[in-house]
Amino acid sequence: MISLAHAQTAAPAAADPTGGFMQLLPMILMFVVLWFLMIRPQMKKAKEHKALLAALAKGDEVVTQGGIVGKVVKVGDSYVTVEIAEGTEVVVQKPSIGLVLPKGTLKSL
């Protein structure tokens, strides 16, 4: 009796052509939501920061990522010299510049 049970095979399941796609649909929708809520805004912000660094010029008033406020004295390829007080200059990496302030902001501080 046990040998007969092993000999029996299950009936083949009916092939569903859309079954594979329907299983992948939630994963695809999750990726699309992730793209629009997280990845796309982050890429947009990085693009704006890159444009800000490319437009950096001598005389701009800037704030670094560390919160140091100063005036750009010299712009190099990867470094910027910032005057934080009269006669005091610091050299920072370009990506550490976080914000360019409107002209005259330093006088009001």
DANORMO-V283543 format. One record per residue. N is the residue number from 1. SS is DSSP state (~ for helix, > for strand, _ for the rest). NEAR is the number of other C-alpha atoms within 8 Angstrom. D_FIRST is the distance of its C-alpha to the first C-alpha in whole Angstrom. Layout:
n:N ss:SS near:NEAR d_first:D_FIRST
n:N ss:SS near:NEAR d_first:D_FIRST
This chain:
n:1 ss:_ near:4 d_first:0
n:2 ss:~ near:5 d_first:4
n:3 ss:~ near:6 d_first:5
n:4 ss:~ near:7 d_first:5
n:5 ss:~ near:7 d_first:7
n:6 ss:~ near:7 d_first:9
n:7 ss:~ near:6 d_first:10
n:8 ss:_ near:6 d_first:11
n:9 ss:_ near:5 d_first:15
n:10 ss:_ near:4 d_first:17
n:11 ss:_ near:4 d_first:20
n:12 ss:_ near:4 d_first:23
n:13 ss:_ near:4 d_first:26
n:14 ss:_ near:4 d_first:29
n:15 ss:_ near:4 d_first:32
n:16 ss:_ near:6 d_first:35
n:17 ss:_ near:5 d_first:38
n:18 ss:_ near:6 d_first:40
n:19 ss:~ near:7 d_first:37
n:20 ss:~ near:8 d_first:38
n:21 ss:~ near:7 d_first:42
n:22 ss:~ near:8 d_first:41
n:23 ss:~ near:8 d_first:39
n:24 ss:~ near:8 d_first:43
n:25 ss:~ near:8 d_first:45
n:26 ss:~ near:8 d_first:45
n:27 ss:~ near:8 d_first:46
n:28 ss:~ near:8 d_first:49
n:29 ss:~ near:8 d_first:50
n:30 ss:~ near:8 d_first:50
n:31 ss:~ near:8 d_first:52
n:32 ss:~ near:8 d_first:55
n:33 ss:~ near:8 d_first:55
n:34 ss:~ near:9 d_first:56
n:35 ss:~ near:9 d_first:58
n:36 ss:~ near:9 d_first:60
n:37 ss:~ near:8 d_first:61
n:38 ss:~ near:8 d_first:61
n:39 ss:~ near:9 d_first:61
n:40 ss:~ near:9 d_first:64
n:41 ss:~ near:9 d_first:66
n:42 ss:~ near:8 d_first:66
n:43 ss:~ near:8 d_first:67
n:44 ss:~ near:8 d_first:70
n:45 ss:~ near:8 d_first:71
n:46 ss:~ near:8 d_first:71
n:47 ss:~ near:8 d_first:73
n:48 ss:~ near:8 d_first:75
n:49 ss:~ near:9 d_first:76
n:50 ss:~ near:8 d_first:76
n:51 ss:~ near:8 d_first:79
n:52 ss:~ near:9 d_first:81
n:53 ss:~ near:10 d_first:81
n:54 ss:~ near:6 d_first:82
n:55 ss:_ near:6 d_first:85
n:56 ss:_ near:8 d_first:86
n:57 ss:_ near:8 d_first:90
n:58 ss:_ near:9 d_first:93
n:59 ss:_ near:7 d_first:94
n:60 ss:_ near:11 d_first:91
n:61 ss:> near:14 d_first:90
n:62 ss:> near:13 d_first:87
n:63 ss:> near:14 d_first:84
n:64 ss:> near:11 d_first:82
n:65 ss:_ near:8 d_first:78
n:66 ss:_ near:6 d_first:80
n:67 ss:_ near:6 d_first:82
n:68 ss:_ near:8 d_first:85
n:69 ss:> near:10 d_first:88
n:70 ss:> near:12 d_first:90
n:71 ss:> near:12 d_first:92
n:72 ss:> near:15 d_first:91
n:73 ss:> near:10 d_first:93
n:74 ss:> near:9 d_first:92
n:75 ss:> near:11 d_first:89
n:76 ss:_ near:6 d_first:87
n:77 ss:_ near:4 d_first:84
n:78 ss:_ near:6 d_first:81
n:79 ss:> near:10 d_first:84
n:80 ss:> near:13 d_first:86
n:81 ss:> near:12 d_first:89
n:82 ss:> near:13 d_first:90
n:83 ss:> near:13 d_first:93
n:84 ss:> near:11 d_first:92
n:85 ss:> near:7 d_first:96
n:86 ss:_ near:5 d_first:99
n:87 ss:_ near:5 d_first:99
n:88 ss:> near:7 d_first:95
n:89 ss:> near:9 d_first:93
n:90 ss:> near:8 d_first:89
n:91 ss:> near:8 d_first:87
n:92 ss:> near:10 d_first:84
n:93 ss:> near:9 d_first:81
n:94 ss:~ near:9 d_first:81
n:95 ss:~ near:6 d_first:77
n:96 ss:~ near:9 d_first:78
n:97 ss:> near:13 d_first:81
n:98 ss:> near:10 d_first:79
n:99 ss:> near:7 d_first:82
n:100 ss:> near:10 d_first:85
n:101 ss:> near:9 d_first:87
n:102 ss:_ near:6 d_first:90
n:103 ss:_ near:7 d_first:94
n:104 ss:_ near:6 d_first:96
n:105 ss:~ near:9 d_first:93
n:106 ss:~ near:9 d_first:94
n:107 ss:~ near:5 d_first:97
n:108 ss:~ near:5 d_first:96
n:109 ss:_ near:4 d_first:94
